[in-house]
């Protein structure tokens, strides 16, 4: 209704507040909104999945000479896919946060089964 040129209701005529790049609220949902809460819940859920992935790497991997635990993608995929089908996405998130290291942009089942994933 705010954009309706035929509306005479002055209450609706006020323009919404727009944010600009560089503003601390730019690209973020309004504080206290359900959208903000859903985002926080999703962030928490993904964080728990990353923690679980790291525990599985620690359990199934082998300690190398450098003291880091490593596992091949094929072995991790076979173990983790029974828990979640989002193993590649969770691996990418874990790498973004500096928890794991592996070569390449993306890992593909079959093609990258021998790629070594190192728990940092």
C-alpha positions as CSV (number, residue, x, y, z in Angstrom):
1,X,0.0,0.0,0.0
2,X,2.9,2.4,0.5
3,X,3.6,2.4,-3.2
4,X,-0.1,2.6,-4.2
5,X,-0.5,6.1,-5.8
6,X,-4.3,5.9,-5.4
7,X,-4.2,5.5,-1.6
8,X,-5.1,8.6,0.4
9,X,-4.2,7.0,3.7
10,X,-1.4,9.2,5.2
11,X,-0.3,6.5,7.6
12,X,0.8,4.4,4.7
13,X,2.5,7.3,2.9
14,X,5.6,7.2,5.1
15,X,8.6,5.7,3.3
16,X,10.4,2.7,4.8
17,X,13.9,3.3,6.0
18,X,16.5,2.3,3.5
19,X,20.0,1.4,4.4
20,X,23.1,1.9,2.3
21,X,26.3,0.0,1.8
22,X,28.7,0.5,4.7
23,X,25.8,0.9,7.2
24,X,25.9,-1.7,10.0
25,X,22.3,-2.8,9.3
26,X,22.8,-3.1,5.5
27,X,21.8,-6.6,4.3
28,X,20.5,-7.7,7.7
29,X,17.0,-8.4,8.8
30,X,15.4,-6.0,11.4
31,X,16.3,-6.7,15.0
32,X,13.8,-8.9,16.8
33,X,12.2,-10.1,13.6
34,X,11.3,-13.7,12.9
35,X,13.7,-13.6,9.9
36,X,16.5,-12.6,12.3
37,X,15.6,-15.5,14.6
38,X,15.5,-18.0,11.7
39,X,18.9,-16.9,10.6
40,X,20.3,-17.3,14.1
41,X,18.7,-20.8,14.4
42,X,20.2,-21.8,11.0
43,X,23.6,-20.6,12.0
44,X,23.5,-22.5,15.2
45,X,22.4,-25.7,13.4
46,X,25.2,-25.5,10.8
47,X,27.7,-24.8,13.6
48,X,26.6,-28.0,15.3
49,X,27.0,-30.0,12.0
50,X,30.5,-28.6,11.6
51,X,31.4,-29.7,15.1
52,X,30.0,-33.2,14.4
53,X,32.0,-33.4,11.1
54,X,35.2,-32.5,13.0
55,X,34.5,-35.2,15.6
56,X,33.9,-37.8,12.8
57,X,37.2,-36.8,11.2
58,X,39.0,-37.2,14.5
59,X,37.4,-40.6,15.0
60,X,37.9,-42.1,11.6
61,X,41.2,-40.3,10.6
62,X,44.8,-41.1,11.3
63,X,47.3,-38.9,13.1
64,X,50.1,-37.8,10.7
65,X,53.7,-36.9,11.4
66,X,52.7,-33.3,11.9
67,X,50.2,-34.2,14.6
68,X,47.2,-33.4,12.5
69,X,44.4,-35.9,11.9
70,X,43.8,-36.7,8.2
71,X,41.2,-38.7,6.3
72,X,40.5,-39.3,2.6
73,X,37.3,-37.7,1.2
74,X,36.1,-41.2,0.1
75,X,36.4,-42.6,3.6
76,X,34.8,-39.5,5.2
77,X,31.9,-39.5,2.6
78,X,31.1,-43.1,3.3
79,X,31.1,-42.5,7.1
80,X,29.3,-39.1,7.1
81,X,26.7,-39.7,4.4
82,X,24.8,-42.0,6.7
83,X,24.4,-39.0,9.1
84,X,23.9,-36.2,6.6
85,X,23.8,-35.8,2.8
86,X,25.3,-32.3,3.1
87,X,28.9,-33.5,3.7
88,X,30.4,-31.3,1.0
89,X,28.6,-28.2,2.1
90,X,29.6,-28.7,5.7
91,X,33.2,-29.4,4.6
92,X,33.2,-26.1,2.8
93,X,31.9,-24.3,5.8
94,X,34.5,-25.9,8.1
95,X,37.2,-24.8,5.7
96,X,35.9,-21.3,5.6
97,X,36.2,-21.2,9.4
98,X,39.8,-22.6,9.3
99,X,38.9,-26.0,10.9
100,X,39.9,-28.3,8.0
101,X,42.1,-28.1,4.9
102,X,41.9,-29.8,1.5
103,X,43.0,-29.1,-2.0
104,X,40.6,-27.8,-4.6
105,X,37.5,-25.7,-4.7
106,X,34.9,-28.5,-4.5
107,X,35.0,-32.2,-3.8
108,X,33.1,-34.7,-5.9
109,X,32.2,-38.2,-4.9
110,X,34.2,-40.8,-6.9
111,X,36.5,-38.2,-8.6
112,X,38.0,-36.8,-5.4
113,X,37.8,-39.9,-3.2
114,X,41.6,-39.8,-2.7
115,X,41.8,-36.1,-1.6
116,X,43.2,-35.8,1.9
117,X,41.2,-33.7,4.4
118,X,43.2,-32.5,7.3
119,X,41.7,-31.4,10.6
120,X,43.4,-28.2,11.8
